[in-house]
Amino acid sequence: MAGALEHYLETEHQVTLSDDSITVIPLEGEGKVEERVQKLHLQLISNLEWLEAISSADIILWGTHSQGTPVSIMLLHQLLQRGHIHLDRQSVCLLAMAGIGHGPFPSLQGSLIYFEADAARELFDFMDSNSDISQKFRDSLKSILNKGIKMVLVGSLQDQVVPLYSAIMTGISHPNILRAVYIDKHVYSEDDFLMNLVIFALKLRNAGIPDHGLLIHVSEVLAGSIYAFEGGHSTIYEELDVYTLAVRYLFDTPGISPLKQQQQQQQQQAASTSLPRSANNKNISLLQQQEDETRMDHFKASLRLNPYYLPWVLRGLFEDSTITKEGWASKELARLHELFLQWAPTSARLREFKFRLEPLKDHIFGSS
């Protein structure tokens, strides 16, 4: 993360930071989620240099991977509650890579490899948003989003452990969330239909437009190594561009920060000779509006999805007037039509995926 920040400032703004301008805080600890939260919190408060760096920083960039995602979100919530982070003057962005927000692939639950430890077993509790640990995680997540923290959620196209829908937390919606997919360079193809379909669905979510559940159904197809045997869950955090995305999102987009907006309103009101009667009500409404921006849908992962849903999901996408009236989306739909007609997948799984879409191709992809 530090390297991405330095690279961004040097290339975009010709700014070189001194060695003491960045404090890197590596947090490590094993165990179940809440156990790790407490261990890492103790590490932080026991290190006065780290604690002071967090409290005095202008910006905080937080990187996390896999099980570390719920751990980091709950720890960040604790730090906010205890006054170590000050969002009225600090900007914070959390990058979650292959995060376990909605649990691992359900099919792994019977695997001895992933079922041998309490910490691993607990991850499957995240498949149900009503589980105890999921509720605590979602409460923390909602709180930090409501306070104006930015989040970048990046999933891996061919992850063997975490479904794409889980990494990008498909059941959570908020304007401060940016979603993206990591594709290993050696498997990337600019004209691959499935890759472009996934990217299109993520663009919809980033624009605040529902994807009709497409990313959930596509995730089942993407499970494991469909393009190559290597890459996926563990290569995502080795790519500099993933971290750079979080840095750019923090610096290059305004985001929504109710505390800073409220502070600006108060400064404007203090500078005015006659304060409007509704000044306090405006501040209350601002915070209430931010509460309403966070939507958390119930989620429960299924071991196997109904294969007949996918064609109807796509039909819903291609007939949704909210999508078709967007110029950029219409152009991408037309391109997806062309890519689908040219697509010649080689693996059995992808051939089956194309076959499932075949009956609807004429209707959906532009010729009805």
Secondary structure, 3 states (H helix, E strand, C coil): CHHHHHHHHHHHHCCCCCHHHCCCCCCCCCCCHHHHHHHHHHHHHCCHHHHHHHHHCCEEEEEEECCHHHHHHHHHHHHHHCCCCCCCCCEEEEEEECCCCCCCCHHHHHCCCCCCCHHHHHHHHHHECCCHHHHHHHHHHHHHHHCCCEEEEEEECCCCCCCHHHHCCCCEECCCEEEEEECCCCCCCCCCHHHHHHHHHHHHHHCCCCCCCHHHHHHHHHCCCCCCCCCCCCCHHHCHHHHHHHHHHHHHCCCCCHHHHHHHHHHHHHHCCCCCCCHHHHHHHHHHHHHHHCEECCCECCCCCCCCHHHHHHHHHHCCHHHHCCHHHHHHHHHHHHHHHHCCCCCHHHHHHHHHHHHHHHHHHHHC
